[in-house]
Amino acid sequence: QVQLVESGGGLVQTGGSLRLSCAASGRIFSTFAMGWFRQAPGKEREFVAAINRGGTITMYADSVKGRFTLSRDNAKNTVYLQMDSLKPEDTAVYYCAAKTTVGIMMSADYADYWGQGTQVTVSS
């Protein structure tokens, strides 16, 4: 079993930055590929970014490419999502997810574990 706890969400103005963190406990963190997904009101959960278990491969949704940076620190059992140049359309609840795989996770359907989510609100 793995517990994922997100933090770092909040209210920010357009163009601002936030850094989300997802701390994992319960199993060996380095065996998990990690991902971030988001869900806005009335919309389906969508892929944001993903990283493989070694931190050597990252993938991003086109909507966030060049603005968001995903990284992980396996020694601290934590993954970070640095979000810059935020836009109102980035407003959503952001969820951290984990999957036991040697690859990378880009679909919410494949996640083994989920965090509780953290709200990000970008004001115009």
Disulfide bonds with the S-S distance in Angstrom:
Cys22-Cys96 2.04
